[in-house]
């Protein structure tokens, strides 16, 4: 089971490799689902590829966002360079981008991002059938569901085991986009889930903020037993020390060592095992949403009874009763009730604190000097090595022969061999022993390799100068390294295959509707709306496939599209389709007739899609769905500190859907939309009353375009 580690910067990249990660995922500047990370320039990325490949580590480029046509085609310049240089795989969300990559870079592995929300074996098998090598499953699946998927698919499965949890299913969160134009599906999430809210149920605090995920020994052994291919660590925005420690921890667990985790000493906003077990632990942390550290103990006045050891140099933060930060410090003096000037204090002892900020209720340790010093030392002294095999032949009257070989990440055999210049002669005195030859050949500590001597054939009493042997070894290892790096290079067609834009053909658009209940359907039919869909579920989890309506002509998840019983279906807007490449891809599904384009596309980008084989529809009215979450949050209204209100509705699966208060309404743009090829204007109704529905059809609502006019970042 491989470890896939995050690298949001070159420093994190080095930390992950030094901790012996098997695979690294990282972004290129301007692309990917963590565009706020530092990420790497093209030249830095090439250097990182060589550095990783020298050590037997794979590198995956994160392109896990929805993309516009112009971006896909512009990306090809850099992608071609990385493809030729030896990039191992690309992680994608967008089916259109996947199609583009498959046609232009056929040797490049495709990995389905968790943003694709592939949550069952039917969807996983579909990805394999269209050329995907691996899929990252949603964090919301239980172990039993993961196990069932593993039984029924041969595609590689990757599971998130640590790091931040989004409250919404990845790929199905639009809150940041609809509020401020910063799209999570475009790598620019402003993290509104980490803000404070108040609710009509008299709750206040970080109502939408989950703890981080952290699987332990038991969970890792279960995943190993069922044959999971790789485990993924989240943390492209976290510090290099966190990356190093977390990779190290999971390396030990995979190797069967039940060690104590220390990641929570470096970053901590609370941890849980997430959705792994049917009986879930408490996932949410309503008290605070950022890294505060670990609670050091019970504070009475200025006396703190410790729950954890502290030493000089540890960092602490002082918090109010509402977990607001009041200040912080590095400990430079440790006084207990009975001693002064200590270097440390253990759990159970009572610290005497001087100059506490007024209002301090809690003291948290947010920096561990002991762990940080240990990691800094290991970062300086450790490195991942690539295994190579030596063979040596030494016979009197012949030239010495040394051969070295290894496998690259594609399991291709790479070899180098050479002969000595001079012939081996018989020793006049003591000959060169087998043990000495083995010792000198394996002295390669100053390289990126570690060696084993697979075979050594020597005659008795040969004489081979040690200096000659060492030079042969250096030369052959150098040659192997050069060949290893060159083995990753690829050729690429000069001409990029593109889908050319066709001029839009003006349409006479119909009005259609998505309804939440029979009453709405009957009312709309009486008002002359003929094409009516029922609202579905955004996600088809393995455990609820029998609850997904395959007779619904609206597919709101991939499973519903693949196994739908209708001859003509419409793909819903939450499938995040925003380019002509994706239209072309889905036109290969025989029953797809219409696609409701993503509400994160601007009118300008919509025009650029051009005429397509499938009909284009657009969400023209509806209370925007900001999130779709697995959790049962209950029906209520919540409000953020800026005054934005959201309605939480619990559906029949127990999932929660969060809607903005103010509806999208672009019905007055009907003529313009028809002119750019829109065939269908979709009205989506959730909690609207009959009177509100009538007003919408009479076009009495307030015009509100959200992302259509300004686009998203």
C-alpha angles and dihedrals in degrees: 000000000000127000114229109199132193125242116184091166139016091261091056089046092057091044092053093050094046087054087055102250111175097213134019129206118200142152139242116234109277097016139080138044093293101051088151089065117095091248124176137283118236093261092046089050092053091050090049091052092056092044091052095043091051086061098041095254124140123223125210122197113222111225092150100144137092111265141203123229094254091052094051092052094043091049091059092077094063095032091057090053093051092044091054091046093055109267107179103211146342124228110215140181099180118081089204092056090047090055091049092050095046092053097044104031105031097169093056116103116236120215121190111231123228084246087074087067093219097176105162142043094255091060092041092053090049091056090051090050092057095049107275117144098195142011129205107220123220117269089233095073120106121230091254090055092047089050091052092050090049090054093053106042139053097202115111111265124213123192130198108232104170144022140045120357119211110217088220125060106267109257091026100074118102101156096105089045097050095042100045111359093254105127124209087200088058096047097257104100114162090203100237087171088071093059131094122265138180122211140203087247088068093255121141132180136051094342095164099040118105126199116251120270121250123170118199138202097294095050093047092050090051091052091048092051094056094047105255108176101213143002121218129215120205119216117104088142095044126095124274090247090058091049092049095047095045094048089048092051094052092044088060093047092050089050090054099257112136097210130166116262118239101179090097088063089062103038124011135166091145128293137228140163088252116207098342096111128048088229095060124204118229103293100182129078107198094172101068138355105199137060110293100151129224126330106250097204147279116333121208112176101308097335117101118192103208126233091179137036118261130194136188109286097032115133122233134184127206118223137191124230086271092051093252113153112250098174144304145216147184110253109250098162132036119201122173128189091268106025139043133206098025124164092221145358128214135221109285095033121109120235122210108219122202125207099009113187111255113266096025111159102160136031116204129187106227100168128045111201092190094056094040092051091048092050093045089053093048092047088059097046108034134073136167114251131206116228118240132177126224130205122188132188123187122174130163112258093020134087117262112253127206125183129182129186143175142165123252122217090275090057091248115148113243118192140178129184140171143174131230118256094233131049120254114253133196115270116251091207128000114002129223106270129223089241093055092048091050092048095050095044092053094050095104100125092130091062134070090253138085115202143210125194104233097179137004124183118183135154121233119270098014120160117220119159111237090226090058092048093050093048091050089051093049092048096047093046090050090051091048091052091052092048092046093055093044091050089071095056117107137191119237134197110257094220116070115219108233136174104237119225116253120208113264116252116217114247138196099236122214126212116241132174142215110210135194099207145014093259091061091046094052092047093050092048089053088051092054103262107141104176108065128165130190118235113254138192119280093219132042103204117196090246096055103041090119089060095057112102107230091181092065111106089213115077111204095172134033095251090056089054096046099048100029115142095213124095092222124035140170123227112224126237094251090071083078100228112172111150141055091246089063090047088053091049095051092045085073089068100088098218100047111109104157137026124201101214123230115278087223092073122097123227088249093056091042090059089052092061088069127187114343139189090244125060117260119226130179134205100246100170136018146103098271114247104230099183143007110202133180091222125096102234096165128238110298146119120252130191131201127218091266092059098254111146127211132189117219115207123185112217129210092272090057091251119135124234118197119206133189116242098229114067128230110242125174099150092124088064091065097116093048092048091050090052092058094050105270111154100182137034109204123208114198117200125193117151099357118137121229089258092052090049091052090050091052091053090048087053092239095135126107115265110248120163102178105185100354096085103032101028124213137276 
